[in-house]
Amino acid sequence: MGTEKEEAEKFGDFWQGLGWFLLAFVGLLIIFFFLQPAFFLDWIEPFWDWFGLHNTLRDITTLVLFVYQEYGLFLVFLVIIYFWWVFFTGKNKNSKKEEKPKK
């Protein structure tokens, strides 16, 4: 057990990590469920046609949606595990503060 100040810093790091984790999780939910590329495809595709990339965007979107449909939950699970590992294992920069010894 450390001093009260060290305990307070650990407690603060926990809440900061939890906040970043929730922010990343909500961001992923928004991307995966509300901003799917197929929703904007018909609106964006004419701009790609101007650059001569006629069906490229549709092909890329079809591939992305196929991968998401087949492996989407698995990928979401991996991302959640990654953020959990980064923010809650104490391996971030904030948890490695070293105090200089007093002379």
N, C-alpha and C positions, 0 to 999 in steps of 0.2 A: 504494500500500500504506500502510495506517495502522499505528498502534502495535499492540502485542500486545493491549492492552485493547480497542481498536476491533475487531480481528479476532475476539476472543473474544465480544464482544457480537453481531457479525454471525452467528457460528456458533451462539450461543444462540438468536438470533431465528429462524434456520433451523429448528432442532429444535422450537422452540415452534410455529412455523407448520406444520411437518409434523405435529405432534401434533394441532393443531386441525383440520387437513385430514382426518386419519385419523378423528378423532372424528366430524366431520360426515359423512364418507363412510359409516362404520359406522352412524350414526344414520339416514341415508337408507335404507340397506339394510334395517334393522330395520323402518322405517315401510313401505317398499314391499313387502317380501316376507313379513313376519311379522305385522304389525298392519294388514292390509288391512281396510277398513271392513266388507266383506261378512262377515267372520268374527264380528264383534260385532253385526251388524245385528239378528238375532232377539232378542238379549239387551237391546239398547238401545231397540228400537222401542216396547215397551209404555210406557216413560216418556214418549216423544214423544206417544203417544196421550192421555195424561193432559192434555197441553197443547192438544189438539185439532189436532195436526199429523199426522194419520193416516198419509198416504202420503208426506209430505214427505221424511222421512229416506231412505226407499227410493228416491225419485226422485233425490235428491241423490247418493246412493251409486251408483246406476246410471249417472248422468252422470260422476261421478268415475272409476268403474271403466272406463267406455268411453274416456274421455280417456287414462287410464293405459294401457289395452290398445293404443290406437292410437298414442300418442305417448310412452309411458313411457320407453323407452330414450333417446329424443331429449331428454326433460326431464331424465333422470338425467345425460346427457352435458353438458347446459347447466349444471346445478348443479355438476358436477365442475369444469368449465372456470371457473365463477365463483369457486369456492373456491381453485382453483389460482391464478387471477389475483390475488385478494385477499391470499393468504398468501405467495406466492412472488415477487411483483413488487417488494416493498419499499415498498409504498404504505401500509403500516399505520403506526400511531402510534409503535410501538416503534423503527422504523428511522429516524425523523426526529428523533432526539434531537440537540439542538444544545448544544454545550458553550459555556459563557460564557467569553469571553476573560479570561485572568488579567492582573491589573494589575501 
